[in-house]
Amino acid sequence: MNMPFSHSLTLDRVEFKLNSSMATSEQKTLRRQTIRALEQVSIHPAIPPAAILIVRRLPDAKPGQLLANGQAGLSDQAAHRRRTWEQATQHALTGCWQTAYRPMAETVPSTANSVRFIDTAEWLACLSLDLDEGIAGDHWWWTVPLRPYRQQSRETVLSALWQSQAQWVPTAFKSLCQRHPEKTARLLDRLSPVVLEAVLSAIASTYRFSLSAPFSEVIQTLSPYVPTTAQNLTRQKSESVQVLIALSWTLPAAVQILQTPLTAGIQYDELSTENNQVPLVEDDKREVQNQEKAEQDEKDVPSHTHSDLEILKETDSERTARRPEALPAESLQHIEQATSADIGVRTELGGLWYLVNVLSNLGWPRSSPTLTPWHQLLALSKGLISQRSLSREPYFTQLSDPVWDIFTEQTQPSCPGILLEQWYQKTSRQVLSYLNDRLDEPTEIVSYLRESATLYFTNTHVDIVFSLEQIRMDLRIAGLDQDPGWVPELGRAIAFHYE
């Protein structure tokens, strides 16, 4: 399997075996040549884009080929030897990934030569726990990341790490709460309020929301979204700890929730995250009521079919039942295994992620705590895929693809279908205008969205892998396939790859 992912390759130490009969000047020259050659190599092991692989020792896969007898870059033969060395080395690294231990899920034996982490949040969670328990220094895989923090206290190191990696902290803590609740509670107990508040400030800055309100109000606002098990973890804890755990379970939706004035009051209507009931802001409630009244009073509805109107009038339970069928449990398990086992998930709708650039450039129009950017991405995707971008018909359509299960998971609590429909009707015209300014044939966006790809979806990253033949110059000129990068509204770093 050949993957073009541009992983950052860090070499901590390179060992040379030099002929003792070499003159000192010759040894220095050889070292310089080796360093220059290593800086120029291009190695792409078959490792998922967001993953982190740490290898303890990697012997030279093709001894004598890297320097090509000191004539690197001067002949076709030397270039061939260099490519041979690169291919052998990336094959060796791929083997290290396949045999690597995963500290988050298993005990790593002392003889292990490689460890792996699915993404940066998992790496941060494991490092944080080992630091708190005082065993990070005993594990060889933490040598490089901890080198800048020699002789510093545990709390100082944790504070520096969390502030520098603020976008991954909520996901890391959610994972720790799920896997090691007691250890996580002890970790938080040992941290000072000053450190916690500094970390919370860094998170708020990264996700672009404010924590200026009293923490007690933030806790009250977010607590209905937090599972009981997570709330139990914070009982009798400081307000800073409660806010951190609440954010860990509610981001990125908390971005929308906290951007709404807390004094406005979110109406919960017996909210229960376990029952997927939805909180409605007063404005959203009024929109639903006005829309229902307009539909009841409207006598002439030329753009809706009878079945379309029935969909709009369905109850919440009926609407839920009519959503695209979730994959059976074994299929969902396959998706989870595919992302964690590093083979990705095949999708026929890889182009849906181009819409992230569209919505981001439009400023995520009409976002609310009820209708988050994930809901918007879902509604716009279904609306365009069903080829109803110029009509007022409901966006709803039955489609089968693994991407819908991902969207469904990210849009919990679910949003009333009538709000999704109303948002799509209003926003589709804005989207079409945006595309009109950038594409010669804006209606062709539907075919662009229906592109097969391999999807890697983790708690922190979305990576979509297309083939080189799928590069479209009109999309590139329009900027639709540029990497969105870190998207606070979705809580993910998103990138497109072509192989």
HUVEN-V157822 format. One record per pair of residues at least 12 apart in sequence whose C-alpha atoms are under 10 Angstrom apart, sorted by the first residue. I is the first residue (numbers start at 1). J is the second residue. Records with the same first field share a line. If there is no record, write none. Layout:
I=J  J
This chain:
1=45  46  47  91  94  343
2=44  45  46  47  90  91  499
3=43  44  45  46  47  48  49  465  497  498  499
4=42  43  44  45  46  47  49  465  497  498  499
5=43  44  45  46  47  48  49  50  463  465  496  497  498  499
6=42  43  44  45  49  497
7=43  44  45  47  48  49  50  51  52  53
8=43  44  52
9=39  42  43  44  53  54
10=54  144
11=38  55  144
12=56  143  144
13=57
14=31  34  35  57  58  59
15=59  60
16=30  31  34
18=30  31
29=70
30=67  70
33=66  67  70  71  72
34=66  67  70  72
36=67  72
37=66  67  72  73  82
38=66  67  86
40=82
41=66  82  83  85  86
42=82  83  86  87  90
43=83  85  86  87  88  89  90  91  93
44=86  87  89  90  91  93  94
45=86  87  88  89  90  91  92  93  94  95  96  97
46=90  91  93  94  95  97  98  342  343
47=90  93  94  95  97  98  118  342  343
48=97  118  119  339  340  341  342  343  344  456  457  463
49=118  119  342  456  457  461  462  463  464  465  495  497
50=117  118  119  120  342  456  457  458  459  460  461  462  463  493  494  495
51=97  116  117  118  119  120  122  123  340  342  458  461
52=97  115  116  117  118  119  120  122  123
53=93  94  96  97  100  101  102  114  115  116  117  118  119  123  141
54=93  96  97  100  101  113  114  115  116  117  140  141  142  144
55=93  96  97  100  112  113  114  115  116  140  141
56=96  111  112  113  114  115  140  141
57=96  113  114
58=89  92  93  96  113  114
59=89  92
60=85  88  89  92
61=84  85  86  87  88  89  90  91  92  93
62=81  82  84  85  86  87  88  89
63=85
64=81  82  85
65=78  79  80  81  82  83  84  85  86
66=78  79  81  82  83  84  85  86
67=79  81  82  85
68=80  81  82  85
69=81
93=114
95=114
96=113  114  115  116
97=114  115  116  117  342
98=114  115  116  341  342
99=112  113  114  115  116
100=112  113  114  115  116  117
101=113  114  115  116  117
102=114  115  116  117  118  122  123  126
103=115  116  117  122  123  126  127
104=116  117  118  122  123  125  126  127  175  176  179  180
105=117  126  179
108=139
110=138  139  140
112=140
113=140  141
114=140  141
115=140  141
116=141
117=340
118=339  340  341  342  458  459  460  461
119=168  172  340  458  459  460  461
120=165  167  168  169  171  172  458  459  460  461
121=165  166  167  168  169  170  171  172  173  174  175  458  459  460  461
122=168  169  171  172  173  175  176  459  460
123=142  168  172
124=158  161  162  165  168  169  171  172  173
125=162  168  169  170  171  172  173  174  175  176  184
126=142  172  175  176
127=139  141  142  145  146  158  161
128=154  157  158  159  161  162  172  173  176  184  187
129=158  176  180  183  184  186  187
130=142
131=146  153  154  155  157  158  187
132=154  155  157  158  183  184  186  187  188  190  191
133=154  183  186  187
134=154
145=161
146=161
149=161
154=190  191
155=187  190  191  192  195
156=191  195
158=191  195  199
159=191  192  194  195  196  198  199
160=195  198  199
161=199
162=195  196  198  199  200  202  203
163=195  196  198  199  200  201  202  203  206
164=199  202  203
165=199  202  203  206
166=199  200  201  202  203  204  205  206  207
167=202  203  204  205  206  207  460  486  487  488  491  492  493
168=203  206  248  459  460  491  492
169=199  200  202  203  244  247  248
170=200  203  244  245  246  247  248  249  250  251  252  491
171=245  247  248  249  250  251  459  460  491
172=248  459  460
173=244  245  247  248  249
174=230  244  245  246  247  248  249  250
175=248  249  459
177=229  230  233  245  248  249
178=229  230
181=229  230  232  233
182=233
184=233
185=233  234  237  241
188=234  237  238  240  241  244
189=237  238  241
191=241
192=238  240
193=238  239  240  241
194=240
195=240
196=238  239  240  241  243  244
197=239  240  241  243  244
198=240
199=240  244
200=240  241  243  244  247
203=244  247
204=247  255  258
206=486  487  488  491
207=251  252  254  255  486  487  488  489  490  491
208=255  259  488  489
209=254  255  256  257  258  259  260  488
210=255  258  259
211=243  258  259
212=258
213=258  261  262  263
214=239
215=238  239  240  242  243
216=239  240  242  243
217=243  262  263
218=239  242  243  246  247  254  257  258  262
219=239  240  242  243  244  245  246  247
220=243  246  262
221=246  254  257  258  262  265  266
222=242  243  246  247  249  250  253  254  257  258
223=242  243  245  246  247  249  250
224=246  250  268  270  271  272  273  279
225=246  247  249  250  253  254  271  272  273  274  276  278  279  412  413
226=245  246  247  248  249  250  272  273  274
227=246  249  250  272  273  274
228=273  274
230=242  245  246  248  249
231=245  246  249
233=245
234=246
250=412
251=488  489  490  491
252=372  373  374  410  487  488  489  490  491  492
253=368  369  370  371  372  373  374  410  411  412  413  489  490  491
254=369  372  489
255=368  369  372  373  488  489  490  491
256=367  368  369  370  371  372  373  489
257=281  367  368  369  370  372
258=368  369
259=367  368  369
260=281  368  369
264=281  282  283
265=280  281  282
266=279  280  281  282  283  369  370
267=279  280  281  282  285
268=280  281
271=413
272=413
273=412  413  414
274=412  413
275=413  414
276=412  413  414  415
277=316  412  413  414  415  416
278=369  370  412  413  414  415  416
279=369  370  413  414  415
280=368  369  370  371  415  416
281=368  369  370  371
283=368
284=368  369  370  371  419
285=370  419
287=418  419  422
288=416  418  419  422
291=418  419  422
292=312  313  418
295=309  312  313
296=313
302=392  393
303=391  392  393  394
304=391  392  393  394
305=393  394
308=393  394  395  396
309=393  394
311=394  396  417  418
312=394  396  416  417  418  421
313=417  418
314=417  418
315=416  417
316=414  415  416  417  418
319=416  417  418
320=414  415  416  417
322=396  397  398
323=396  397  398  399  404  408  417
324=396  397  398  399  400  401  404  405  408
325=398  399  400  401  404  405
326=400  401  402  404  405  406  408
327=400  401  402  404  405
331=402
332=402  405  406
335=402  403  405  406  456  457
336=457  458
338=455  456  457
339=455  456  457  458
340=456  457  458
342=456
343=454  455  456
344=453  454  455  456  457  463  464  465
345=402  403  453  454  455  456  457  464
346=401  402  403  452  453  454  455  456  464  465
347=400  401  402  403  404  450  451  452  453  454  455  464
348=400  401  402  403  449  450  451  452  453  454  455
349=381  385  400  401  402  403  404  446  447  448  449  450  451  452  453  454  455
350=403  448  449  450  451  452  453  454  455  463  464  465  466  496
351=381  445  446  447  448  449  450  451  452  453  464  466  480  481  496
352=377  378  380  381  382  384  385  403  445  446  448  449  450  451
353=377  381  449  462  463  464  480  481  483  484  494  495  496
354=381  445  448  449  475  479  480  481  482  483  484  495  496
355=376  377  378  380  381  431  445  449  480  481  484
356=373  374  376  377  480  481  483  484  487  490  494
357=479  480  481  482  483  484  485  487
358=377  431  434  435  479  480  484
359=373  376  377  380  427  430  431  434
360=373  484  487  489
361=434
362=427  430  431  434
364=376  377  427  489
365=423  426  427  430
366=423  426  427
367=423  489
369=415
370=411  412  413  414  415  416  419  420
371=411  413  414  415  416  419  420  423
372=410  411  412  415  489  490
373=410  411  488  489  490
374=407  408  409  410  411  412  489  490  491
375=407  408  410  411  412  414  415  419  420  423
376=411  420  423  424  427
377=407  411  490
378=395  403  404  406  407  408  410  411  420  424
379=395  396  407  417  419  420  421  422  423  424  425  427  428
380=395  420  421  423  424  425  427  428  431
381=395  404  424  446  449
382=394  395  396  397  398  399  404  424
383=395  396  397  420  421  424  425  428  446
384=424  428  443  445  446  447  449
385=397  399  445  446  447  448  449  450
386=398  399  446
387=443  445  446  447
388=425  428  446
389=424  425  427  428  429  431  432  443  446
390=425  428  429  432  443
391=425  428  429
392=421  422  424  425  426  428
393=421  424  425
394=417  418  420  421  422  424  425
395=417  418  420  421  422  423  424  425
396=417  420  421
402=455
403=455  457
406=457
410=490
432=445
435=478  480
437=478
438=474  475  477  478  479  480
439=474  475  477  478  480
440=474  478
441=474
445=475
448=470  472  475
451=466  470
452=464  465  466  467  470
453=465  466  467  470  497  498
454=466  467  497
455=496
457=492  494
458=492  493
459=491  492  493
460=486  490  491  492  493  494
461=485  486  487  490  491  492  493  494  495
462=485  492  493  494  495  496
463=483  492  493  494  495  496  497
464=494  495  496  497  498
465=495  496  497  498  499
466=496  497  498  499
467=497  498  499
468=497  498  499
469=498  499
470=498  499
471=498
481=495  496  497
482=494  495  496  497
483=495  496  497
484=496
